[in-house]
Amino acid sequence: MAARTRTRSSKGIWAASVAAAVVLALTGYAVFSGDDGSDEEGKDGASPSASASADPSATYQAPEDWTEPERWAALPRGERTDNRDSEVGFPHSTEGAAAMAAAANTTSIDAATSNVDEQLRIYNSYVSKTDQSSDNAEKIELQAIQTDKALHKSMSVAASQPLPTGAYVRSNVVGFKVIKESANEVSVFLLSRVVQKNGETAKEASSYTRVVNGLRWEDGDWKLSGQATQAALTAAQQDGQPKMAAPGDEAFNRAGWTAIREAS
């Protein structure tokens, strides 16, 4: 099932959001730029928007029969972690860029770590210096507060209280598809599985999300770039977006996704 992304544009802003819909949570990250505010439809019935959030595939059900993915990648790990405990120092290669994007889109929110914590960590660790400013950081924090409130509401707790014991929202990248690549700029679609559990005795629910990231090589590492992402979104509008499907679904292969193995 292809998801439609909501279009929001704002020059030079980095944004991230957690949207709770019933028991399905969405955590999507994308740097974006541009200021036309349009809502044009791309191929595949989806708008290749620069939005940081994408609608979750709430009705998608992974098939019971397993179909081996045709494309696998053991993405490299970063050489170190920074002072925010984010993995950094990825190889200067296409797979290194994809690995950094996957790291930037792997998040975990629980009673001890809020959406604000995760957004600011990712902003400070992974976003290009060109897209960083005190104004943008403030906007991220304000948006994160609102999305944290929405998440708390979905779990029936007050915004001032921690999430219930055993509750969490986790996003993990399970596949990617390269849009454009060159020596110092790479853009990718990322396919993530997002799981939400509303408490120790609650049933875990899952959804799939798709987002575009554009990356540039900057100061010896890959960084998320608003300008590179906007170029990728333009390309996606022309070529269409891959349909969302879980690894093990034949549709995953038809869409051209590459599944991700754990690096050794």
RODO-2510 file (C-alpha; in nm, 4 decimals, decimal comma):
residues 264
     n   res          X          Y          Z
     1     m     0,0000     0,0000     0,0000
     2     a     0,1352     0,3395    -0,0933
     3     a     0,0994     0,6143     0,1617
     4     r     0,0220     0,9717     0,0827
     5     t     0,2549     1,2202     0,2418
     6     r     0,1363     1,5569     0,3661
     7     t     0,3028     1,8549     0,2060
     8     r     0,4613     2,1197     0,4226
     9     s     0,7414     2,3454     0,3064
    10     s     0,9538     2,5886     0,5012
    11     k     1,2935     2,7060     0,3867
    12     g     1,5903     2,5621     0,5709
    13     i     1,3936     2,3922     0,8495
    14     w     1,4611     2,0500     0,9929
    15     a     1,1546     1,8861     1,1415
    16     a     1,0467     1,5536     1,2855
    17     s     0,7190     1,4290     1,4221
    18     v     0,5423     1,1462     1,5943
    19     a     0,1795     1,1145     1,4866
    20     a    -0,0426     0,8759     1,6781
    21     a    -0,3393     0,7329     1,4917
    22     v    -0,5443     0,4962     1,7060
    23     v    -0,2710     0,2516     1,8143
    24     l    -0,0412     0,3072     1,5163
    25     a     0,2442     0,5530     1,5586
    26     l     0,4479     0,7197     1,2924
    27     t     0,7989     0,8505     1,3397
    28     g     0,9338     1,0052     1,0211
    29     y     1,2397     1,2193     0,9628
    30     a     1,3246     1,4335     0,6612
    31     v     1,5112     1,7547     0,6048
    32     f     1,3244     1,9841     0,3723
    33     s     1,3552     2,3157     0,1962
    34     g     1,1537     2,5248    -0,0467
    35     d     0,8598     2,7547     0,0179
    36     d     0,5944     2,6922    -0,2477
    37     g     0,3513     2,5131    -0,0134
    38     s     0,2050     2,3210    -0,3058
    39     d     0,0259     1,9879    -0,2794
    40     e     0,0901     1,8395    -0,6215
    41     e     0,0264     1,4717    -0,6741
    42     g     0,3148     1,2579    -0,7933
    43     k     0,2953     0,9202    -0,9546
    44     d     0,1702     0,6262    -0,7515
    45     g    -0,1031     0,8498    -0,6105
    46     a     0,1374     0,9963    -0,3577
    47     s     0,2640     1,3461    -0,3129
    48     p     0,6464     1,3468    -0,3021
    49     s     0,6342     1,6080    -0,0323
    50     a     0,9111     1,7492     0,1775
    51     s     0,7131     1,6774     0,4886
    52     a     0,8842     1,5302     0,7896
    53     s     0,5863     1,3064     0,8491
    54     a     0,4204     1,0479     0,6304
    55     d     0,0914     0,8695     0,6810
    56     p     0,1433     0,5205     0,8228
    57     s     0,0252     0,2220     0,6253
    58     a    -0,2452     0,1411     0,8769
    59     t    -0,4169    -0,1246     0,6662
    60     y    -0,1084    -0,3039     0,5340
    61     q    -0,0689    -0,6621     0,6544
    62     a     0,2528    -0,8492     0,5864
    63     p     0,1781    -1,1817     0,4154
    64     e     0,2237    -1,5095     0,6006
    65     d     0,4310    -1,6618     0,3192
    66     w     0,7925    -1,5450     0,3071
    67     t     0,9428    -1,4321    -0,0235
    68     e     1,3179    -1,3845     0,0011
    69     p     1,4205    -1,0244    -0,0766
    70     e     1,6163    -1,0069    -0,4020
    71     r     1,8450    -0,7306    -0,2750
    72     w     2,0256    -0,7287     0,0593
    73     a     2,2824    -0,4891     0,2077
    74     a     2,4876    -0,5152     0,5247
    75     l     2,5169    -0,1423     0,5825
    76     p     2,8394    -0,0286     0,7510
    77     r     2,8416     0,1043     1,1022
    78     g     2,9728     0,4412     1,2100
    79     e     3,3230     0,4522     1,3521
    80     r     3,2175     0,6077     1,6814
    81     t     2,9381     0,7657     1,8817
    82     d     2,9221     1,1371     1,9519
    83     n     2,8482     1,3121     2,2802
    84     r     2,4738     1,2590     2,2249
    85     d     2,5228     0,8831     2,1864
    86     s     2,4473     0,8986     1,8122
    87     e     2,6409     0,6750     1,5739
    88     v     2,8594     0,8885     1,3437
    89     g     3,1661     0,8543     1,1208
    90     f     3,0220     0,6606     0,8269
    91     p     3,2209     0,5580     0,5157
    92     h     3,2434     0,7933     0,2173
    93     s     3,0289     0,5705    -0,0066
    94     t     2,6677     0,5275    -0,1149
    95     e     2,6151     0,2539     0,1433
    96     g     2,7806     0,4733     0,4051
    97     a     2,5262     0,7465     0,3273
    98     a     2,2384     0,4987     0,3451
    99     a     2,3720     0,3696     0,6766
   100     m     2,3866     0,7195     0,8216
   101     a     2,0298     0,7894     0,7053
   102     a     1,9161     0,4636     0,8647
   103     a     2,0869     0,5608     1,1913
   104     a     1,9188     0,9029     1,1851
   105     n     1,5792     0,7395     1,1381
   106     t     1,6191     0,4766     1,4095
   107     t     1,4467     0,6119     1,7192
   108     s     1,3084     0,4950     2,0500
   109     i     1,0646     0,6878     2,2687
   110     d     0,9645     0,5629     2,6123
   111     a     0,9132     0,6795     2,9692
   112     a     1,2754     0,7943     2,9918
   113     t     1,3247     0,9375     2,6419
   114     s     1,0773     1,1826     2,4900
   115     n     1,0182     1,2802     2,1300
   116     v     1,1807     1,6146     2,2156
   117     d     1,4941     1,4296     2,3272
   118     e     1,5085     1,2276     2,0051
   119     q     1,4385     1,5174     1,7695
   120     l     1,7038     1,7407     1,9221
   121     r     1,9554     1,4540     1,9302
   122     i     1,9049     1,3859     1,5598
   123     y     1,9067     1,7547     1,4707
   124     n     2,2367     1,8157     1,6495
   125     s     2,4071     1,4931     1,5421
   126     y     2,3015     1,4542     1,1809
   127     v     2,1778     1,7769     1,0205
   128     s     2,4038     1,9846     0,7979
   129     k     2,5422     2,2988     0,9583
   130     t     2,3886     2,4891     0,6670
   131     d     2,0417     2,3923     0,7915
   132     q     2,1080     2,4579     1,1598
   133     s     2,0196     2,7785     1,3433
   134     s     1,8917     2,8764     1,6858
   135     d     1,5557     2,9605     1,5266
   136     n     1,5274     2,6176     1,3665
   137     a     1,6252     2,4437     1,6894
   138     e     1,3514     2,6327     1,8716
   139     k     1,0951     2,5374     1,6079
   140     i     1,1912     2,1728     1,6395
   141     e     1,1506     2,1811     2,0163
   142     l     0,8105     2,3497     1,9949
   143     q     0,6867     2,1002     1,7368
   144     a     0,8256     1,8121     1,9395
   145     i     0,6345     1,9282     2,2465
   146     q     0,3114     1,9181     2,0470
   147     t     0,3790     1,5724     1,9055
   148     d     0,4736     1,4460     2,2502
   149     k     0,1376     1,5720     2,3743
   150     a    -0,0378     1,3831     2,0942
   151     l     0,1497     1,0665     2,1829
   152     h     0,0638     1,1011     2,5528
   153     k    -0,3007     1,1560     2,4630
   154     s    -0,3016     0,8395     2,2499
   155     m    -0,1770     0,6497     2,5561
   156     s    -0,4311     0,8150     2,7895
   157     v    -0,1798     0,9931     3,0114
   158     a    -0,1376     1,3624     3,0853
   159     a     0,1306     1,5477     2,8904
   160     s     0,3060     1,6338     3,2171
   161     q     0,3396     1,2675     3,3121
   162     p     0,5799     1,0036     3,1777
   163     l     0,4508     0,7414     2,9379
   164     p     0,3008     0,4332     3,1049
   165     t     0,5394     0,1669     3,2320
   166     g     0,6379    -0,0588     2,9446
   167     a     0,5116     0,1837     2,6789
   168     y     0,7237     0,2773     2,3795
   169     v     0,7326     0,3890     2,0164
   170     r     1,0226     0,2534     1,8116
   171     s     1,1168     0,3154     1,4501
   172     n     1,3615     0,0909     1,2671
   173     v     1,4665     0,1173     0,9019
   174     v     1,4151    -0,2140     0,7217
   175     g     1,4825    -0,1138     0,3617
   176     f     1,6109     0,1603     0,1335
   177     k     1,6129     0,2577    -0,2329
   178     v     1,8671     0,4942    -0,3830
   179     i     1,7195     0,7895    -0,5727
   180     k     2,0379     0,9676    -0,6840
   181     e     2,4049     0,9150    -0,6061
   182     s     2,7353     1,0864    -0,6658
   183     a     3,0646     1,1041    -0,4810
   184     n     2,9474     1,3668    -0,2320
   185     e     2,5663     1,3563    -0,2500
   186     v     2,3266     1,0651    -0,2069
   187     s     1,9498     1,0571    -0,1701
   188     v     1,7366     0,7618    -0,0645
   189     f     1,3879     0,6435     0,0115
   190     l     1,3779     0,4823     0,3545
   191     l     1,1243     0,2183     0,4557
   192     s     1,0709     0,1900     0,8304
   193     r     0,8720    -0,0354     1,0585
   194     v     0,7225     0,1574     1,3498
   195     v     0,5909    -0,0219     1,6566
   196     q     0,3889     0,1214     1,9421
   197     k     0,3070    -0,0408     2,2732
   198     n     0,0853     0,1511     2,5147
   199     g     0,1891    -0,0299     2,8333
   200     e     0,3220    -0,3539     2,9769
   201     t     0,0034    -0,5501     2,9108
   202     a    -0,0893    -0,3749     2,5852
   203     k    -0,0544    -0,5454     2,2489
   204     e     0,2194    -0,4120     2,0239
   205     a     0,0921    -0,2544     1,7019
   206     s     0,2991    -0,1827     1,3928
   207     s     0,2893     0,0237     1,0746
   208     y     0,5231     0,1059     0,7877
   209     t     0,6420     0,4486     0,6798
   210     r     0,8345     0,5853     0,3835
   211     v     1,0415     0,9022     0,3785
   212     v     1,3033     1,0747     0,1609
   213     n     1,6446     1,1796     0,2904
   214     g     1,9104     1,3705     0,0954
   215     l     2,2670     1,3611     0,2289
   216     r     2,5891     1,5463     0,1576
   217     w     2,9468     1,4725     0,2559
   218     e     3,0443     1,7445     0,5022
   219     d     3,3471     1,7729     0,7313
   220     g     3,4359     1,4061     0,7000
   221     d     3,0893     1,2564     0,7468
   222     w     2,7461     1,2359     0,5846
   223     k     2,4920     1,4967     0,6905
   224     l     2,1223     1,5430     0,6165
   225     s     2,0837     1,8311     0,3721
   226     g     1,7707     2,0295     0,2963
   227     q     1,8908     2,1219    -0,0515
   228     a     1,9809     1,7613    -0,1372
   229     t     1,6466     1,6407    -0,0056
   230     q     1,4572     1,8940    -0,2148
   231     a     1,6410     1,7745    -0,5262
   232     a     1,5499     1,4166    -0,4348
   233     l     1,1859     1,5100    -0,3907
   234     t     1,1833     1,6648    -0,7375
   235     a     1,3266     1,3421    -0,8781
   236     a     1,0686     1,1402    -0,6854
   237     q     0,7903     1,3509    -0,8315
   238     q     0,9099     1,2601    -1,1788
   239     d     0,9818     0,8919    -1,1189
   240     g     0,7222     0,8008    -0,8543
   241     q     0,7635     0,6535    -0,5086
   242     p     0,8149     0,2846    -0,4313
   243     k     0,5157     0,1159    -0,2720
   244     m     0,5482     0,0224     0,0927
   245     a     0,5742    -0,3485     0,1683
   246     a     0,7485    -0,5501     0,4363
   247     p     1,0605    -0,7535     0,3631
   248     g     0,9293    -1,0999     0,2818
   249     d     0,6442    -0,9638     0,0715
   250     e     0,6806    -1,0071    -0,3055
   251     a     0,5696    -0,6442    -0,3387
   252     f     0,8915    -0,5457    -0,1560
   253     n     1,0902    -0,6865    -0,4484
   254     r     0,8653    -0,5364    -0,7127
   255     a     0,9082    -0,1930    -0,5555
   256     g     1,2887    -0,2206    -0,5784
   257     w     1,3645    -0,2013    -0,2066
   258     t     1,6957    -0,3287    -0,0678
   259     a     1,6588    -0,5096     0,2642
   260     i     1,9031    -0,4342     0,5441
   261     r     2,1117    -0,6976     0,7244
   262     e     2,2875    -0,6348     1,0528
   263     a     2,6506    -0,5451     0,9915
   264     s     2,9038    -0,7769     1,1544
***
